[in-house]
Amino acid sequence: MGESNLATDSSFNKELEPGVISNEMLTKAILEQGHKGEAGRLAQLSQLHLETVTVIRLEFQSKQNGSLAELQQCYLHLISHLFGFTDILKIDHLWVMKNLEVLSLSFNKIDKIENLSRLPKLKELNLSFNYIEKIENLNNLEHLRILSLYGNRIKCVENIDKLERLVILSVGRNNITTLNGLERLRFLKDLRSLNLSENPIAQDSTKPLRLYLATLLPQLKYYEYILIRPAERDAGKEKFQRELIDILEHERIEIIERTNAAKERDDEIRLSKSFVEHLNSHQLFESLFLGDPEGAALLSIGAEAVDLKNDYRNEAYSFTQNIYKMGLEQQDKRQAEIELYSRCIQDERKKAQLMGQTIINNFLVSYKNLYKLAKDIVSGLKGRDLNSKTYNAETEKLLDDLNLCKSGFNSLFEDTWHTLMGIEMQLFERTEEGNSTFENTIKEMTNEFIEMAQGQFVLLREAEINFSDALVDTVQQFVTFKAASGQADQLPEALKESLDDKDVISNMAAGMRDQHMQQIDAREDKLITRSRSWVKELCDDLQNSEIKRNRAKVLEITYFLDQHRQSFMTALDEVASKLEV
């Protein structure tokens, strides 16, 4: 094929046009990379749900032997055309695969790391051999353990220090020219393997990178996939002692800040799971007076109004504290119930598994004997005339034995299938019944918490009413006093109108109270809605998980027995073509 032909081939150019990840591309890749043979056929018969996929590879893949890294770039498009691959220009559309754990997009034309934030379960990411110039947009991948950016155009190591579970990092064959940023890898306590080979910084003989990293990263075990020796760490400490001291000095303050931030995140997560976030202090009360000009006007009279507000603040704090403590206590109870139920379910599944394994073992023993017998009978029939209308006594006996053997296998197959399916059906029904009982229990527990919280919100509303009523009286007395003493000009501007209209103060208080009530109602609604949504999601997940497990088990049983039936029937093929046994 000449160069001119390639240049004028419109279908060739069309195929090689860089693309964006699409639904069709994902579906095709999943089917091509999935199970083969009968398992693949069964998988294709089932509806494909992208959200259940855990591994996807949209990468250049050669069908020839040898390393792709050794191929000249000028041939990539040609080979890509021959084997039907398309360059990917932009990372997109992966949000539909929320359970994705392994993603490989190597050997494409991607120039920016993006649109990965909605893959929270991602553990392995391969973006090798692309056009990426900057490490970015990875902070949300909290479970990432393997990251390969080999063969890109990256200029410095950055924006990785939040990936605290990272174990393997490869940034070799890039354009990294500075050591700055490598010290941030000290925060990756699980990092064990690092590759920075074939970068400009790896060529500086005055600062041997291997020794520098050996002393900089005490948690690192392998550099360029070679074990770091104690002697190398000692040599590194001696050569880079001054640099290490400077790094430790700057690091000390950040460690404290990170520790505090981590504690705050953990507390926030715990409170959120308990549905009482922002109720552990004065947050709700303080939010009432934000953007409240009418309340600010009433409070502007001074100390007496401020005292009322402080009294209300203390009272509100006692109610939100009660909700907060009840939330944590009830969350602990719910979690204990969930763990208890999970153990019960696991015990049931283990029992069913042991029963099923016993049945399968018995099946395999009987199958082995029948299979050997069938093979022996078929061997005995070899060379005999099976097309004749009459057989001699020996042939007749062999054919009878073969019929008995086949009947025995059919009985064994049917009995085993019904027994295994019976065990699975009983497990499914018991689990469904258990899920229903658990759902009722967890709903009752959640409703109990909601009712207790609602009681505290009622008291909070009463406190709001008492506060606003007391504030009205206090403000009116203040205005009356100022007017009677000839100091009306000293009134706050917003209250001067009340000298002519007695209802101004009451209307202002009513507006303040309505705004406060709306925020209290909104926080109560949020607690109730999130609590009930959590119950629904939890129970729906249990049900969907069990349905998925059951379907997978039924397919497993069917596939296992069908494979053995096919193997057994293969032993009869030699006579089946000549005789209906």
Legacy VTK file of the C-alpha trace (Angstrom):
# vtk DataFile Version 3.0
C-alpha trace
ASCII
DATASET POLYDATA
POINTS 581 float
0.000 0.000 0.000
1.611 3.250 -1.126
1.713 6.522 0.736
-0.461 8.226 -1.889
-3.142 5.576 -1.497
-3.212 6.108 2.272
-3.506 9.837 1.875
-6.459 9.602 -0.500
-8.335 6.823 1.300
-11.307 8.711 2.810
-12.420 5.738 4.914
-8.925 5.495 6.369
-8.921 9.174 7.346
-12.406 8.869 8.780
-11.459 5.942 10.982
-8.390 7.741 12.278
-10.229 10.895 13.290
-9.614 11.403 17.056
-12.731 10.849 19.110
-14.338 11.411 22.476
-15.341 8.511 24.711
-18.964 7.618 23.975
-21.577 5.153 25.148
-21.088 3.048 22.018
-17.316 2.970 22.481
-17.657 1.835 26.101
-20.204 -0.852 25.246
-18.103 -2.233 22.406
-14.949 -2.322 24.544
-16.718 -4.081 27.404
-18.124 -6.791 25.129
-14.764 -7.288 23.393
-12.846 -7.476 26.669
-15.393 -9.585 28.540
-15.841 -13.324 28.959
-15.227 -15.585 25.994
-17.018 -18.702 24.860
-20.253 -19.695 26.599
-19.740 -17.202 29.412
-19.417 -14.447 26.825
-22.560 -15.591 25.056
-24.519 -15.542 28.300
-23.128 -12.107 29.148
-24.264 -10.707 25.805
-27.743 -12.134 26.288
-28.054 -10.118 29.486
-28.678 -6.385 29.369
-25.391 -4.504 29.694
-25.367 -2.071 32.634
-22.415 0.303 32.415
-22.727 1.222 36.087
-21.810 -2.353 37.069
-18.559 -2.459 35.050
-15.352 -2.380 37.107
-12.667 -2.603 34.364
-12.418 -0.800 31.018
-9.492 -0.516 28.597
-9.746 1.978 25.739
-6.157 1.821 24.648
-4.090 1.158 21.563
-3.637 -2.626 21.439
-1.504 -4.330 18.820
-2.261 -7.901 17.818
1.426 -8.456 17.050
4.055 -9.657 19.476
6.492 -7.201 20.959
6.375 -4.005 22.973
4.292 -1.132 21.611
6.756 1.281 23.158
9.289 0.142 20.572
7.084 0.977 17.557
7.797 4.183 15.680
5.085 6.817 16.171
4.635 7.191 12.400
3.239 3.642 12.185
0.669 3.964 14.985
-2.052 5.377 12.751
-1.524 2.713 10.109
-1.683 -0.171 12.571
-4.604 1.490 14.325
-6.454 1.537 10.994
-5.637 -2.081 10.215
-6.947 -3.317 13.550
-9.862 -0.900 13.881
-8.761 1.293 16.787
-9.598 4.985 17.188
-7.517 7.616 18.941
-9.194 9.209 21.958
-8.732 12.949 22.184
-10.722 13.772 25.314
-11.697 11.944 28.515
-15.467 12.113 28.865
-18.668 10.176 29.524
-17.072 7.943 32.142
-19.423 9.220 34.847
-21.878 6.485 33.804
-19.404 3.903 35.176
-19.599 4.881 38.828
-18.204 1.524 40.015
-15.169 1.565 37.730
-11.998 0.352 39.476
-9.517 -0.026 36.593
-9.246 2.433 33.694
-6.627 2.303 30.932
-6.499 4.986 28.241
-2.891 4.521 27.158
-1.662 5.169 23.594
-4.202 7.845 22.684
-4.111 11.607 22.021
-5.328 12.849 25.395
-3.748 16.175 26.387
-5.628 16.902 29.605
-6.562 14.881 32.694
-10.223 15.677 33.299
-13.724 14.331 34.002
-12.543 11.646 36.427
-13.966 13.151 39.619
-17.109 11.011 39.432
-15.173 7.743 39.568
-14.775 7.504 43.367
-13.933 3.775 43.346
-11.103 4.000 40.810
-8.027 2.073 42.009
-5.868 1.895 38.887
-5.425 4.577 36.210
-3.178 4.220 33.162
-2.733 7.302 30.952
0.631 6.310 29.522
1.719 7.420 26.055
-0.541 10.422 25.610
0.105 14.177 25.225
-0.550 15.228 28.832
1.472 18.232 30.032
0.136 18.717 33.565
-0.858 16.438 36.456
-4.247 17.726 37.616
-7.862 16.912 38.558
-7.027 13.747 40.517
-7.828 14.851 44.065
-11.222 13.109 44.193
-9.720 9.696 43.400
-9.260 8.834 47.061
-8.925 5.074 46.450
-6.358 5.292 43.644
-3.476 2.864 44.225
-1.750 2.679 40.832
-1.106 5.678 38.581
0.870 5.482 35.339
1.631 8.641 33.365
4.639 7.203 31.553
5.513 8.664 28.175
3.745 12.037 28.312
4.903 15.701 28.298
4.686 16.438 32.021
7.119 19.105 33.251
6.861 18.673 37.039
5.384 16.374 39.670
2.424 18.149 41.267
-1.121 17.732 42.570
-0.557 14.162 43.744
-0.066 14.617 47.494
-3.802 14.148 48.200
-3.753 10.602 46.782
-2.888 9.119 50.150
-3.544 5.494 49.120
-1.245 5.560 46.113
1.165 2.591 46.061
2.706 2.689 42.564
3.515 5.851 40.593
5.156 5.942 37.167
6.013 9.301 35.612
8.954 8.118 33.549
9.776 9.345 30.044
8.355 12.852 30.520
9.873 16.349 30.494
10.391 16.767 34.248
13.224 19.215 34.845
12.860 20.117 38.529
13.079 18.353 41.868
10.481 20.765 43.230
7.308 18.901 44.010
8.937 15.569 44.740
8.956 16.415 48.460
5.129 16.352 48.325
5.353 12.599 47.776
6.369 12.301 51.443
2.672 12.662 52.292
1.898 9.459 50.380
2.570 7.032 53.232
1.595 3.978 51.155
3.851 4.813 48.171
6.170 1.850 47.575
7.235 2.052 43.927
8.251 5.123 41.899
9.606 5.525 38.380
11.067 8.824 37.095
13.470 7.373 34.545
14.111 9.046 31.182
13.361 12.526 32.542
15.862 15.415 32.387
16.231 15.365 36.185
17.370 11.743 35.973
20.340 12.782 33.824
21.995 15.135 36.358
25.019 13.191 37.640
25.746 15.839 40.313
22.390 15.049 41.949
21.827 11.307 41.584
18.061 11.016 41.618
18.001 7.512 43.055
19.968 8.584 46.154
17.881 11.737 46.525
14.622 9.775 46.501
16.067 7.092 48.771
16.562 9.673 51.522
13.592 11.903 50.662
11.001 9.102 50.708
11.635 6.683 53.594
8.440 4.783 52.747
9.638 4.036 49.190
10.876 0.480 48.592
11.493 0.399 44.850
12.843 3.007 42.457
12.705 2.108 38.768
11.406 -1.271 39.991
14.707 -2.038 41.746
14.862 -2.481 45.520
16.383 0.471 47.415
19.261 -0.741 49.606
20.053 0.609 53.106
23.462 1.719 51.831
21.750 3.921 49.255
19.623 5.579 51.932
22.725 6.253 54.021
24.569 7.707 51.025
21.549 9.856 50.208
21.297 11.216 53.754
24.948 12.204 53.656
24.728 13.890 50.253
21.371 15.629 50.671
21.378 16.338 54.421
20.867 20.099 54.016
17.970 19.708 51.561
16.274 17.193 53.871
16.536 19.538 56.886
14.861 22.344 54.909
12.079 20.040 53.759
11.414 18.766 57.288
11.208 22.330 58.606
8.607 23.376 56.044
6.748 20.095 56.419
6.238 20.269 60.184
3.530 22.950 60.119
1.693 21.331 57.227
1.591 17.983 59.021
-0.247 19.635 61.907
-2.632 21.359 59.493
-3.287 18.130 57.612
-3.931 16.244 60.848
-6.455 18.844 61.965
-8.090 18.916 58.539
-8.333 15.121 58.508
-9.989 15.154 61.921
-12.473 17.774 60.739
-13.267 15.697 57.642
-13.779 12.571 59.734
-16.033 14.465 62.133
-17.985 15.936 59.245
-18.453 12.515 57.653
-19.554 11.033 60.962
-22.043 13.830 61.573
-23.325 13.596 58.012
-23.948 9.860 58.397
-25.844 10.693 61.578
-27.850 13.418 59.730
-26.813 16.024 62.333
-24.098 17.937 60.456
-23.853 21.591 61.530
-25.834 20.905 64.689
-22.907 20.193 66.995
-22.378 23.846 67.867
-24.129 27.188 67.239
-24.204 26.867 63.442
-27.985 26.671 63.073
-28.633 29.561 65.454
-26.065 31.799 63.802
-27.514 31.047 60.374
-30.881 32.436 61.521
-29.574 35.994 61.703
-27.590 35.947 58.439
-29.296 38.128 55.848
-31.898 39.250 58.397
-32.141 43.066 58.226
-35.311 43.200 60.303
-33.736 41.215 63.113
-30.617 43.381 62.921
-32.764 46.515 63.240
-34.554 45.225 66.339
-31.264 44.161 67.925
-29.690 47.546 67.240
-31.203 49.055 70.414
-28.294 47.685 72.405
-27.544 45.594 75.492
-31.094 44.525 76.474
-31.817 43.089 73.031
-28.381 41.455 72.865
-29.028 39.812 76.242
-32.277 38.376 74.899
-30.455 37.065 71.857
-27.766 35.457 74.023
-30.402 33.789 76.179
-32.079 32.492 73.030
-28.674 31.365 71.707
-27.996 29.315 74.851
-31.457 27.800 74.774
-31.184 26.925 71.084
-27.775 25.377 71.707
-29.245 22.997 74.283
-31.835 21.787 71.743
-29.375 21.366 68.857
-26.980 19.594 71.218
-29.742 17.154 72.122
-30.387 16.474 68.427
-26.656 16.117 67.785
-26.119 13.639 70.618
-29.231 11.660 69.729
-28.061 11.523 66.118
-24.697 10.015 67.041
-26.261 7.577 69.491
-28.902 6.433 67.004
-26.303 6.107 64.240
-24.267 3.781 66.449
-27.382 1.685 67.069
-28.251 1.553 63.380
-24.691 0.619 62.475
-24.706 -2.175 65.058
-27.962 -3.466 63.562
-26.511 -3.350 60.047
-23.387 -5.249 61.130
-25.474 -7.852 62.955
-27.679 -8.391 59.930
-24.659 -8.565 57.604
-23.148 -11.302 59.761
-26.423 -13.233 59.682
-26.606 -12.965 55.894
-22.989 -14.057 55.516
-23.629 -17.049 57.781
-26.609 -18.070 55.637
-24.559 -17.757 52.482
-21.718 -19.792 53.953
-24.144 -22.556 54.916
-25.603 -22.582 51.411
-22.112 -22.562 49.933
-21.036 -25.564 52.009
-24.190 -27.469 51.072
-23.689 -26.607 47.414
-20.025 -27.624 47.530
-20.990 -31.012 48.964
-23.513 -31.542 46.146
-20.953 -30.488 43.535
-18.292 -32.789 44.985
-20.725 -35.718 44.877
-21.672 -34.765 41.327
-18.032 -34.689 40.226
-17.335 -38.119 41.719
-20.350 -39.661 39.977
-19.645 -37.731 36.790
-16.050 -38.978 36.699
-17.201 -42.597 37.001
-19.931 -42.204 34.360
-17.589 -40.332 32.036
-14.962 -43.079 32.287
-17.624 -45.721 31.721
-18.949 -43.894 28.651
-15.455 -43.554 27.212
-14.801 -47.260 27.800
-18.077 -48.236 26.115
-17.393 -45.960 23.137
-13.915 -47.485 22.832
-15.490 -50.931 22.887
-17.851 -49.958 20.054
-15.071 -48.707 17.827
-14.743 -50.747 14.622
-18.152 -52.369 15.027
-20.825 -52.090 12.364
-23.466 -49.840 13.930
-25.441 -49.365 10.738
-26.664 -52.938 10.704
-30.255 -53.676 11.706
-29.087 -56.485 13.977
-26.162 -56.590 16.369
-24.355 -59.463 17.999
-24.861 -60.036 21.709
-21.705 -58.193 22.753
-22.560 -55.106 20.692
-26.134 -55.227 21.998
-24.866 -55.291 25.570
-22.502 -52.396 24.941
-25.333 -50.341 23.441
-27.585 -51.161 26.403
-24.810 -50.164 28.783
-24.367 -46.933 26.873
-28.082 -46.200 27.179
-27.934 -46.894 30.905
-24.857 -44.704 31.217
-26.567 -41.858 29.381
-29.727 -42.263 31.488
-27.588 -42.298 34.606
-25.911 -39.068 33.577
-29.237 -37.416 32.723
-30.583 -38.379 36.134
-27.408 -37.144 37.813
-27.603 -33.877 35.857
-31.276 -33.272 36.654
-30.940 -34.203 40.337
-27.879 -32.001 40.781
-29.471 -29.073 38.941
-32.686 -29.257 40.980
-30.786 -29.678 44.251
-28.424 -26.752 43.629
-31.253 -24.558 42.394
-33.313 -25.566 45.422
-30.515 -24.533 47.774
-30.138 -21.237 45.931
-33.883 -20.587 45.904
-34.138 -21.252 49.636
-31.236 -18.883 50.270
-32.842 -16.238 48.070
-36.196 -16.548 49.812
-34.636 -16.478 53.292
-32.574 -13.448 52.318
-35.622 -11.664 50.900
-37.525 -12.408 54.100
-34.556 -11.233 56.163
-34.278 -8.065 54.087
-37.945 -7.328 54.715
-37.569 -7.822 58.469
-34.386 -5.745 58.509
-36.093 -2.973 56.532
-38.908 -2.787 59.088
-36.412 -2.719 61.942
-34.218 -0.016 60.441
-37.276 2.059 59.528
-38.528 1.864 63.112
-35.131 2.914 64.436
-34.946 5.822 62.000
-38.498 6.934 62.740
-37.709 6.843 66.447
-34.783 9.192 65.873
-36.886 11.471 63.658
-39.610 11.721 66.325
-37.073 12.574 69.021
-35.449 15.193 66.785
-38.837 16.655 65.892
-39.543 17.110 69.591
-36.412 19.230 69.924
-37.291 21.274 66.836
-40.712 21.992 68.409
-38.956 23.328 71.496
-36.647 25.384 69.281
-39.643 26.967 67.558
-41.215 27.789 70.927
-37.949 29.409 71.964
-38.020 31.472 68.756
-41.564 32.655 69.503
-40.668 33.535 73.088
-37.583 35.404 71.900
-39.439 37.434 69.270
-42.275 38.293 71.685
-39.808 39.399 74.365
-37.831 41.354 71.789
-40.965 43.213 70.642
-41.759 44.252 74.216
-38.184 45.345 74.865
-37.904 47.348 71.633
-41.268 49.048 72.190
-40.274 50.024 75.708
-36.968 51.364 74.386
-38.688 53.441 71.697
-41.284 54.750 74.168
-38.572 55.749 76.631
-36.547 57.551 73.986
-39.601 59.402 72.737
-40.731 60.400 76.245
-37.260 61.616 77.220
-36.871 63.727 74.099
-34.171 61.491 72.641
-36.115 60.275 69.605
-33.287 61.471 67.369
-31.048 58.845 68.992
-33.208 55.991 67.771
-31.704 53.700 65.124
-32.802 54.896 61.687
-34.811 51.716 61.009
-36.880 52.249 64.198
-37.768 55.926 63.794
-40.751 55.023 61.663
-42.259 53.271 64.703
-42.847 56.652 66.355
-45.693 57.238 63.904
-46.825 53.626 63.424
-47.055 51.321 66.438
-47.304 48.245 64.190
-43.866 48.742 62.645
-42.040 46.905 65.433
-44.545 44.037 65.495
-44.332 43.683 61.707
-40.554 43.679 61.798
-40.566 40.984 64.504
-43.075 38.930 62.511
-40.828 39.125 59.430
-37.809 38.113 61.489
-39.708 35.235 63.075
-41.008 33.977 59.719
-37.496 33.941 58.285
-36.121 32.124 61.315
-38.974 29.598 61.257
-38.366 28.882 57.586
-34.724 28.064 58.293
-35.613 25.889 61.292
-38.256 24.097 59.213
-35.768 23.638 56.365
-33.185 22.064 58.687
-35.801 19.756 60.175
-37.009 18.771 56.702
-33.437 18.092 55.645
-32.898 15.771 58.609
-36.141 13.889 57.926
-35.632 13.669 54.159
-32.033 12.488 54.385
-32.869 9.945 57.086
-35.678 8.381 55.067
-33.735 8.552 51.812
-30.864 6.744 53.503
-33.200 3.966 54.648
-34.647 3.597 51.167
-31.227 3.551 49.491
-29.885 1.065 52.027
-32.812 -1.329 51.591
-32.879 -0.911 47.799
-29.158 -1.703 47.679
-29.684 -4.829 49.769
-32.463 -5.989 47.495
-30.619 -5.198 44.263
-27.453 -6.796 45.572
-29.302 -9.988 46.416
-31.022 -10.095 43.025
-27.679 -9.588 41.306
-26.028 -12.294 43.449
-28.890 -14.697 42.790
-28.764 -14.190 39.034
-25.000 -14.652 38.996
-25.328 -17.858 41.035
-28.011 -19.262 38.722
-25.786 -18.517 35.722
-22.827 -20.112 37.488
-24.750 -23.313 38.249
-26.156 -23.487 34.718
-22.770 -22.856 33.112
-21.003 -25.400 35.337
-23.470 -28.203 34.604
-23.777 -27.366 30.899
-19.997 -27.557 30.515
-19.966 -31.038 32.025
-22.930 -32.130 29.944
-21.169 -30.994 26.783
-18.012 -32.850 27.828
-20.011 -35.996 28.502
-21.929 -35.802 25.237
-18.668 -35.337 23.341
-17.725 -38.852 24.485
-20.812 -40.147 22.688
-20.301 -38.226 19.432
-18.528 -41.104 17.747
-21.597 -43.327 17.949
-24.223 -40.559 17.940
-23.460 -39.830 14.285
-24.182 -43.454 13.391
-26.797 -44.370 15.919
-29.377 -42.622 18.078
-28.423 -43.893 21.499
LINES 1 582
581 0 1 2 3 4 5 6 7 8 9 10 11 12 13 14 15 16 17 18 19 20 21 22 23 24 25 26 27 28 29 30 31 32 33 34 35 36 37 38 39 40 41 42 43 44 45 46 47 48 49 50 51 52 53 54 55 56 57 58 59 60 61 62 63 64 65 66 67 68 69 70 71 72 73 74 75 76 77 78 79 80 81 82 83 84 85 86 87 88 89 90 91 92 93 94 95 96 97 98 99 100 101 102 103 104 105 106 107 108 109 110 111 112 113 114 115 116 117 118 119 120 121 122 123 124 125 126 127 128 129 130 131 132 133 134 135 136 137 138 139 140 141 142 143 144 145 146 147 148 149 150 151 152 153 154 155 156 157 158 159 160 161 162 163 164 165 166 167 168 169 170 171 172 173 174 175 176 177 178 179 180 181 182 183 184 185 186 187 188 189 190 191 192 193 194 195 196 197 198 199 200 201 202 203 204 205 206 207 208 209 210 211 212 213 214 215 216 217 218 219 220 221 222 223 224 225 226 227 228 229 230 231 232 233 234 235 236 237 238 239 240 241 242 243 244 245 246 247 248 249 250 251 252 253 254 255 256 257 258 259 260 261 262 263 264 265 266 267 268 269 270 271 272 273 274 275 276 277 278 279 280 281 282 283 284 285 286 287 288 289 290 291 292 293 294 295 296 297 298 299 300 301 302 303 304 305 306 307 308 309 310 311 312 313 314 315 316 317 318 319 320 321 322 323 324 325 326 327 328 329 330 331 332 333 334 335 336 337 338 339 340 341 342 343 344 345 346 347 348 349 350 351 352 353 354 355 356 357 358 359 360 361 362 363 364 365 366 367 368 369 370 371 372 373 374 375 376 377 378 379 380 381 382 383 384 385 386 387 388 389 390 391 392 393 394 395 396 397 398 399 400 401 402 403 404 405 406 407 408 409 410 411 412 413 414 415 416 417 418 419 420 421 422 423 424 425 426 427 428 429 430 431 432 433 434 435 436 437 438 439 440 441 442 443 444 445 446 447 448 449 450 451 452 453 454 455 456 457 458 459 460 461 462 463 464 465 466 467 468 469 470 471 472 473 474 475 476 477 478 479 480 481 482 483 484 485 486 487 488 489 490 491 492 493 494 495 496 497 498 499 500 501 502 503 504 505 506 507 508 509 510 511 512 513 514 515 516 517 518 519 520 521 522 523 524 525 526 527 528 529 530 531 532 533 534 535 536 537 538 539 540 541 542 543 544 545 546 547 548 549 550 551 552 553 554 555 556 557 558 559 560 561 562 563 564 565 566 567 568 569 570 571 572 573 574 575 576 577 578 579 580
